[in-house]
Amino acid sequence: MNEHLLQFIWQHLYFNRDQLSTVQHEPVQILSQGLLNTNQGPDFLHAKLFINNVTWAGTIELHLKTSDWKKHGHTNDEHYNNVILHVVYEHDEKTAGKIPVLELKNRISTSLLQHYRELMEQNSFVACENQLQQVNTIVWDSWKERMVAERLQQKNEHIQNILNQTNRHWEEAFWQLLARNFGSPLNTEAFESIAQSLPVTLLAKHKNHIHQIEALLLGQAGLLTGEFGEDYPIMLQKEYKFLQQKHQLKPVAHPIHFLRMRPSNFPTIRLAQLAMLIHQSSHLFSNVMEAKSVEAIRQMFSVTANDYWHYHYMLNEQSAYRKKQLGKTMIDNLLINTVIPLLYVYADDQHNEGTKEKAIQWLQQMPKEKNSITQQWETAGATHQSAFDSQALLYLKKNYCTAKRCLQCAVGNSILKMKLTS
């Protein structure tokens, strides 16, 4: 038993309520168990009880043992002045004090406790892996909606920080978020720093000249140093030196990583593709916000690096010909991790429910993501048909399952409840 489990049991009234009475032998009737408090103070707020023929309204505090009240320093804490019931798993004091005490130790199902213990000791992919297919579809669908909402809210915090840093300049914020995602997974910080060092107003002055945009991005990344033997990198190096002096630029301090990645994902290629996106687009954020479909967004991001990169993955190092077009997987990654979250945040900022719904619909229309985590979810029997499902399952695994937060999970709740009725 732990306090989180005790809170869960009280919140859902998963205990025998027949002939309830306090340790002071006063009959208790629960009119409302209250609302779980996630902030400072008693565990449950706005509770309503009928104790010894008197109706009480106030808060409820839960502990594993009665003596924990004093150990936790509640005796002289004014936050606990309105407690009307002290719910404990085990009453371990001879005198209960002024506040009524309700002991639940002999009122909780042993099968519930046993199954919870089994979940906590489970070392499989997710604790409830063997029971997933027993969960009602309605529960699953509702919980996935909650997971996607939490995930977008998590993204919201990062986006709001960038917006505050850019004085609520949406185009600038979008540029920084987009660049960050182009650097995923190993160069996110470096690419974001590059974007911060090159504001959209500066890029707009050079966007009609692809070699100038490339020079700015590669130069700020620190990739135009040293000696080159080929004409194109020599030209970029000279161009950057001129632009660096003109705009008083300093290359970013973050190192650029090439290790443990496929050549098509090399930062040189990603920066070249990002340069072409800037070169071919105008007011990108505005156009994204006005787009009517996922396919329209894909067309905006369907860019190909200039011809030099068809024969190179690195500057000054020739390779076999391969067209360096931004692939569908990468474009969908940009949609899922940058475009849709920003669209959702913008809609929320503008109180535009229609646009928020569009963001969700786009996720539902996109193909499911394929990686080791989603594959294991499929093996376990979880429905996985779209990017909406993928995002929900990825967030669920990282933020709930790994931490064994089964008590805060609707799926875990459903499985535990089954044990009470089986």
C-alpha positions in Angstrom: 0.0 0.0 0.0 1.1 3.5 -0.7 -0.6 6.9 -0.5 -1.2 7.2 -4.3 -3.0 3.8 -4.2 -5.0 4.9 -1.1 -6.0 8.2 -2.9 -7.1 6.1 -5.9 -9.2 3.8 -3.7 -10.9 6.7 -1.9 -11.4 8.7 -5.1 -13.3 5.8 -6.8 -14.8 4.5 -3.6 -13.2 1.1 -4.2 -13.9 -0.2 -0.7 -16.7 -1.8 1.3 -19.0 1.0 2.4 -21.4 -1.1 4.4 -22.0 0.2 8.0 -19.1 2.7 7.8 -18.0 4.1 11.1 -15.1 6.0 12.4 -12.6 4.6 14.9 -14.5 6.7 17.4 -17.5 4.5 16.6 -19.5 7.3 14.8 -21.5 6.2 11.8 -20.4 7.7 8.4 -22.2 8.2 5.2 -20.3 9.5 2.2 -22.4 12.1 0.3 -19.4 13.2 -1.8 -15.8 12.0 -1.5 -14.5 15.3 -2.8 -12.2 16.3 -5.6 -8.5 15.2 -5.7 -6.3 18.1 -4.9 -3.0 18.2 -6.9 -1.8 21.4 -5.1 -0.7 22.1 -1.5 -3.1 21.1 1.3 -5.4 18.3 2.0 -5.8 15.4 -0.5 -9.5 16.0 -1.3 -11.5 19.2 -1.5 -15.2 20.0 -1.4 -16.2 16.7 0.3 -19.5 16.2 2.0 -20.2 13.7 4.7 -22.9 12.7 7.1 -21.2 11.8 10.4 -23.1 10.9 13.6 -26.3 12.6 12.2 -24.6 15.8 11.3 -23.8 17.0 7.8 -20.2 18.2 7.3 -18.6 20.0 4.3 -14.9 20.5 4.0 -11.6 18.7 3.1 -10.3 15.2 3.6 -6.7 14.1 4.3 -5.4 10.6 3.7 -2.4 8.8 5.3 -1.2 5.3 5.5 -1.2 5.5 9.3 -3.0 7.9 11.7 0.4 8.8 13.3 1.4 10.3 9.9 -0.7 13.4 10.7 1.8 14.5 13.3 4.8 13.3 11.4 3.8 15.4 8.4 3.4 18.5 10.5 -0.4 19.0 10.0 -1.3 19.7 13.6 -0.4 23.4 13.5 -0.8 23.9 9.7 -3.7 26.2 8.9 -4.2 24.5 5.5 -5.7 21.6 7.4 -8.1 23.5 9.6 -11.0 22.6 7.5 -10.4 18.8 7.5 -13.6 16.9 8.4 -12.3 13.3 8.1 -8.9 11.7 8.4 -8.9 8.6 6.2 -6.1 6.1 7.0 -5.2 2.6 5.8 -4.2 1.6 9.3 -5.2 3.2 12.6 -2.1 3.0 14.8 -2.8 5.4 17.6 -4.8 4.8 20.8 -6.3 8.2 20.7 -7.6 9.6 17.5 -7.7 13.3 18.4 -10.4 15.7 17.5 -10.7 14.9 13.8 -12.8 11.8 13.0 -10.7 8.9 11.7 -11.8 6.3 9.2 -9.7 3.1 8.8 -9.9 1.2 5.5 -7.5 -1.6 6.1 -10.2 -4.4 6.3 -12.5 -2.9 3.8 -10.3 -3.0 0.6 -10.4 -6.0 -1.7 -7.3 -8.2 -1.4 -7.5 -9.0 -5.2 -7.3 -5.3 -6.0 -4.2 -5.0 -3.8 -2.7 -8.1 -5.3 -3.2 -7.0 -8.9 -1.8 -3.6 -8.2 1.3 -5.2 -6.7 1.6 -7.4 -9.8 1.4 -4.3 -12.1 4.1 -2.5 -10.2 6.4 -5.6 -10.3 5.8 -6.3 -14.0 8.9 -5.8 -16.2 7.2 -6.2 -19.6 6.9 -3.4 -22.2 4.0 -2.0 -20.3 2.7 -3.3 -17.0 -0.8 -4.1 -18.3 0.4 -5.6 -21.6 -1.4 -8.9 -21.1 -4.7 -7.2 -20.2 -4.8 -4.5 -22.9 -7.3 -6.3 -25.2 -9.8 -6.5 -22.4 -10.1 -2.7 -22.2 -13.2 -1.2 -23.7 -12.7 0.6 -27.0 -14.5 3.7 -25.6 -12.0 3.9 -22.7 -9.1 3.6 -25.1 -10.4 6.2 -27.6 -11.2 8.7 -24.8 -7.8 8.2 -23.2 -5.9 8.6 -26.5 -7.7 11.9 -27.0 -6.5 12.9 -23.5 -2.9 11.9 -24.3 -2.8 13.9 -27.5 -4.2 16.9 -25.7 -1.5 16.6 -22.9 1.2 16.1 -25.6 0.1 19.3 -27.4 -0.1 21.1 -24.1 3.5 20.0 -23.4 4.5 21.4 -26.8 2.6 24.6 -25.9 4.9 25.4 -23.1 8.0 25.3 -25.3 6.3 27.3 -28.0 5.1 29.9 -25.6 8.7 30.3 -24.3 9.9 31.0 -27.9 7.0 33.4 -28.6 7.9 35.3 -25.4 11.6 35.5 -26.6 10.5 36.8 -30.0 8.0 39.3 -28.7 5.1 37.2 -30.0 6.4 37.2 -33.5 4.8 34.0 -35.0 6.8 33.9 -38.2 10.1 34.1 -36.1 8.9 31.5 -33.7 7.9 29.2 -36.5 11.3 29.6 -38.1 13.1 28.7 -34.9 10.9 25.7 -34.3 11.2 24.5 -37.9 15.0 24.8 -37.8 15.1 22.9 -34.5 13.2 20.0 -36.1 15.4 19.9 -39.2 18.2 19.2 -36.7 16.5 16.3 -35.1 17.5 14.2 -33.3 21.2 15.1 -32.6 21.5 18.7 -33.7 18.3 20.2 -32.4 20.0 22.7 -30.1 22.5 23.7 -32.7 19.9 24.2 -35.4 17.7 26.2 -33.1 20.7 28.4 -32.2 21.4 29.0 -35.9 17.9 30.1 -36.4 18.1 32.4 -33.5 21.2 34.0 -34.9 19.6 34.5 -38.3 16.2 36.2 -37.9 13.6 36.1 -40.6 14.1 39.8 -41.5 17.8 39.1 -42.3 17.0 35.9 -44.3 14.3 37.8 -46.3 17.1 40.2 -47.6 18.9 37.2 -49.1 16.2 34.7 -49.9 16.4 35.2 -53.7 20.0 34.0 -53.7 20.2 30.3 -52.7 24.0 30.4 -52.3 23.7 33.3 -49.9 21.2 31.5 -47.7 23.4 28.3 -47.8 26.4 30.4 -46.8 24.6 31.9 -43.9 23.3 28.6 -42.5 26.5 26.6 -43.1 28.7 29.4 -41.9 26.7 29.9 -38.7 27.0 26.2 -38.1 30.8 26.5 -38.3 31.0 24.3 -41.4 32.8 26.7 -43.7 36.1 26.8 -41.9 39.4 25.4 -43.2 40.6 25.0 -46.8 38.5 23.6 -49.6 39.5 22.3 -53.0 36.2 22.6 -54.8 34.8 25.8 -56.3 31.4 25.7 -54.7 32.5 25.5 -51.0 35.2 28.1 -51.7 32.5 30.4 -53.1 30.2 29.8 -50.0 33.2 30.4 -47.7 33.9 33.8 -49.4 30.2 34.7 -49.4 29.9 33.9 -45.7 32.9 36.0 -44.7 31.4 39.0 -46.5 27.9 38.4 -44.9 29.4 37.7 -41.5 31.2 41.0 -41.5 28.2 42.9 -43.0 25.7 41.6 -40.4 28.2 41.2 -37.5 27.5 37.5 -37.1 29.1 35.0 -34.7 28.9 31.2 -35.5 26.9 29.3 -32.9 28.7 27.7 -30.0 26.9 24.3 -30.3 28.9 21.6 -32.0 27.4 19.9 -35.1 27.2 16.1 -34.9 27.5 13.7 -37.9 28.1 10.4 -36.0 25.5 7.6 -35.8 23.2 9.0 -38.5 22.5 8.1 -42.1 24.2 10.3 -44.7 20.8 11.5 -46.0 20.3 12.9 -42.5 23.7 14.7 -42.3 23.4 18.2 -41.0 25.0 19.5 -44.2 22.1 18.0 -46.2 19.4 19.2 -43.8 20.8 22.8 -43.8 20.9 22.7 -47.6 17.3 21.6 -47.8 16.4 24.2 -45.2 18.1 26.8 -47.3 16.1 25.8 -50.3 12.8 25.9 -48.3 13.7 29.5 -47.3 14.6 30.3 -51.0 11.4 29.0 -52.4 8.9 30.2 -49.8 7.5 33.5 -48.5 5.6 34.2 -45.2 5.8 30.4 -44.5 3.9 30.6 -41.2 1.0 32.5 -42.8 0.8 30.1 -45.7 0.8 27.1 -43.3 -2.0 28.6 -41.2 -4.1 29.1 -44.4 -3.5 25.6 -45.8 -6.6 23.5 -46.2 -5.1 20.1 -46.1 -2.2 17.9 -45.1 -1.3 17.5 -48.8 -1.0 21.2 -49.2 1.5 21.4 -46.4 3.5 18.5 -47.9 3.7 20.4 -51.2 5.1 23.5 -49.4 7.8 21.4 -47.8 8.6 19.2 -50.9 12.0 20.9 -51.6 15.2 19.6 -53.1 18.7 20.9 -52.3 20.6 22.5 -55.1 22.6 20.5 -57.6 25.9 20.5 -55.8 24.4 18.3 -53.1 23.2 15.6 -55.5 26.9 14.6 -55.7 27.8 15.4 -52.0 26.9 14.6 -48.5 29.8 16.7 -47.1 31.4 19.8 -48.4 34.5 19.0 -50.6 33.8 15.3 -50.6 32.2 13.8 -53.7 29.8 10.9 -53.6 27.6 8.9 -56.0 24.7 10.8 -57.5 21.6 11.0 -55.4 18.9 13.7 -55.5 18.7 15.3 -52.1 14.9 15.8 -51.9 13.2 16.2 -48.5 11.5 12.8 -48.0 7.9 12.1 -47.1 8.9 10.7 -43.7 10.8 13.8 -42.8 8.0 16.1 -44.1 5.5 14.1 -42.0 7.9 14.5 -39.0 7.9 18.2 -39.5 4.1 18.2 -39.7 3.7 16.2 -36.5 6.3 17.9 -34.4 6.3 21.5 -35.6 3.4 22.5 -37.9 0.5 20.8 -36.1 1.6 21.8 -32.6 2.1 25.4 -33.6 -1.2 25.4 -35.5 -2.9 24.2 -32.3 -1.2 26.8 -30.1 -2.0 29.6 -32.5 -5.7 28.5 -32.7 -5.8 28.3 -28.9 -4.2 31.8 -28.7 -6.8 33.1 -31.1 -9.7 31.2 -29.5 -10.3 29.5 -32.8 -11.9 26.1 -32.1 -12.3 25.4 -35.8 -8.5 25.6 -36.4 -7.8 23.5 -33.3 -10.1 20.9 -34.7 -8.3 21.1 -38.1 -5.0 20.4 -36.3 -6.5 17.2 -34.7 -8.0 16.1 -37.9 -4.7 16.4 -39.7 -3.1 14.1 -37.1 -5.9 11.6 -37.7 -5.4 11.8 -41.5 -1.7 11.2 -41.4 -0.2 7.7 -41.5 0.9 6.0 -38.3 4.5 6.4 -37.2 6.6 3.3 -37.3 9.3 2.8 -34.6 10.2 0.3 -31.9 7.8 1.8 -29.4 4.7 1.8 -31.7 5.6 -1.7 -32.9 5.6 -3.0 -29.4 2.2 -1.3 -28.7 0.8 -3.1 -31.8 2.2 -6.4 -30.5 0.5 -5.8 -27.2 -2.8 -5.3 -29.1 -3.2 -1.5 -28.9 -5.1 0.0 -31.9 -2.7 2.0 -34.1 -4.1 3.4 -37.3 -2.9 7.0 -37.6 -0.4 9.6 -36.4 -3.0 10.6 -33.8 -2.7 7.1 -32.4 1.1 7.1 -32.6 1.4 10.4 -30.7 -1.0 9.2 -28.0 0.8 5.9 -27.6 4.3 7.4 -27.6 3.2 10.0 -25.0 1.5 7.4 -22.9 4.5 5.1 -22.8 7.0 7.9 -22.0 4.9 9.8 -19.4 2.8 7.1 -17.8 3.8 3.5 -18.5 7.6 4.0 -17.9 6.9 5.7 -14.6 4.2 3.0 -13.7 1.5 5.7 -13.3 -1.2 3.1 -13.7 -3.4 4.9 -11.1 -3.5 8.1 -13.1 -4.1 6.2 -16.4 -7.7 5.5 -17.6 -6.5 2.2 -19.1 -4.9 1.2 -15.8 -8.0 2.2 -13.9 -10.2 0.1 -16.1 -8.0 -3.0 -15.6 -7.9 -2.5 -11.9 -11.7 -2.1 -11.8 -12.1 -5.4 -13.6 -10.5 -7.1 -10.7 -13.2 -5.8 -8.4 -15.9 -7.3 -10.5 -14.3 -10.5 -11.6 
